[in-house]
Amino acid sequence: MDIKDLVKNNSSAIIEKLITDVLTETHVVVRFDFFEQDQWAVISVNQYEEDKEISLRLHPKSFYDLVVGYYDDEDEFYEIVHPLTPAEIDSIPDGLKKIMAKVVNDEQGLKVPSNLLIGKK
């Protein structure tokens, strides 16, 4: 299975693993980033052994997407962007959603203790 199919068919599992990895750290770093007219809050993990970066982005107007960036055999970088479904958005802990919303609204990153973000609903 190629990486595009993996993201398309297993996005919920990828999101769950990303959130678990991020929340097991002592602190969560939510960065603010932008490109041209688009801006977003982002959490991410790097899988160095596989040359992959997996990110969850929140754009204005509560639009979430999963982004998997990877290098191919010729060292070209690619990104696969998967818009989250309502069910996938519901799987994100509320505390994390609130912090990501604050980052995208304030246009400034934050580092917060992960134990503040674990509670869900």
C-alpha positions as CSV (number, residue, x, y, z in Angstrom):
1,M,0.0,0.0,0.0
2,D,1.5,3.4,-1.0
3,I,1.5,6.3,1.4
4,K,-1.5,8.1,-0.2
5,D,-3.7,5.0,0.3
6,L,-2.4,4.6,3.8
7,V,-3.4,8.2,4.7
8,K,-6.8,7.9,2.9
9,N,-7.7,4.5,4.5
10,N,-6.2,4.9,7.9
11,S,-6.4,8.6,8.7
12,S,-8.3,8.0,12.0
13,A,-5.5,5.7,13.3
14,I,-2.8,8.1,12.2
15,I,-4.6,11.0,13.9
16,E,-5.0,8.9,17.1
17,K,-1.3,8.0,17.1
18,L,-0.2,11.6,16.5
19,I,-2.3,12.9,19.4
20,T,-1.1,10.1,21.7
21,D,2.5,10.8,20.8
22,V,2.1,14.6,21.3
23,L,0.2,14.3,24.6
24,T,2.7,11.8,26.1
25,E,5.4,14.5,26.1
26,T,5.6,16.8,29.2
27,H,4.7,19.8,27.1
28,V,2.8,20.3,23.8
29,V,4.1,22.8,21.3
30,V,1.5,24.3,19.1
31,R,3.1,26.4,16.4
32,F,1.6,29.1,14.3
33,D,2.5,29.0,10.6
34,F,1.3,30.6,7.3
35,F,1.8,30.5,3.6
36,E,0.5,33.3,1.4
37,Q,-3.2,33.9,2.5
38,D,-3.5,30.7,4.5
39,Q,-2.6,30.4,8.2
40,W,-2.8,27.6,10.7
41,A,-2.0,26.2,14.1
42,V,-0.1,23.0,14.0
43,I,1.1,20.1,16.1
44,S,3.5,17.6,14.6
45,V,5.7,14.6,15.1
46,N,8.7,13.5,13.1
47,Q,9.5,10.0,12.2
48,Y,13.2,10.4,11.3
49,E,13.8,6.7,10.5
50,E,11.1,6.9,7.8
51,D,11.7,10.5,6.7
52,K,8.1,11.5,7.6
53,E,6.5,14.3,9.4
54,I,2.9,13.9,10.5
55,S,0.9,17.1,11.4
56,L,-2.5,18.1,12.5
57,R,-3.4,21.6,11.3
58,L,-6.3,23.9,12.3
59,H,-7.1,26.7,9.9
60,P,-9.5,29.6,10.5
61,K,-13.2,28.7,10.5
62,S,-12.5,25.4,12.3
63,F,-11.1,23.6,9.2
64,Y,-8.8,20.8,10.3
65,D,-6.5,18.7,8.1
66,L,-4.0,15.9,8.5
67,V,-0.7,16.5,6.6
68,V,1.8,13.7,6.0
69,G,5.1,15.0,4.6
70,Y,7.6,12.5,3.3
71,Y,10.7,12.2,1.0
72,D,10.7,9.8,-1.9
73,D,13.7,7.8,-3.1
74,E,15.0,10.7,-5.1
75,D,14.9,13.0,-2.0
76,E,11.9,15.0,-3.3
77,F,9.5,16.2,-0.6
78,Y,5.8,15.5,-0.9
79,E,2.8,16.4,1.3
80,I,-0.5,14.5,1.5
81,V,-3.3,16.6,2.8
82,H,-6.4,14.9,4.2
83,P,-9.3,17.1,5.4
84,L,-10.7,15.7,8.7
85,T,-14.2,14.3,8.9
86,P,-16.6,15.4,11.7
87,A,-15.9,12.1,13.5
88,E,-12.1,12.6,13.2
89,I,-12.5,16.2,14.6
90,D,-14.6,14.8,17.5
91,S,-11.7,12.5,18.4
92,I,-9.4,15.5,19.2
93,P,-9.4,16.3,22.9
94,D,-11.3,19.6,23.6
95,G,-8.3,21.1,25.5
96,L,-6.1,20.6,22.4
97,K,-8.8,22.1,20.2
98,K,-9.0,25.2,22.4
99,I,-5.2,25.7,22.4
100,M,-5.0,25.3,18.7
101,A,-7.9,27.7,18.2
102,K,-6.1,30.3,20.4
103,V,-2.9,29.9,18.5
104,V,-4.6,30.4,15.1
105,N,-6.6,33.4,16.4
106,D,-3.7,35.1,18.2
107,E,-1.2,34.2,15.4
108,Q,1.3,33.2,18.0
109,G,2.5,29.7,19.1
110,L,2.2,28.3,22.6
111,K,3.9,25.7,24.7
112,V,1.6,24.2,27.4
113,P,1.8,21.3,29.8
114,S,0.2,18.3,28.2
115,N,-1.7,17.3,31.4
116,L,-3.9,20.4,30.8
117,L,-5.0,19.1,27.4
118,I,-5.8,15.5,28.2
119,G,-9.4,15.8,29.4
120,K,-12.0,15.2,26.7
121,K,-15.5,16.6,26.9
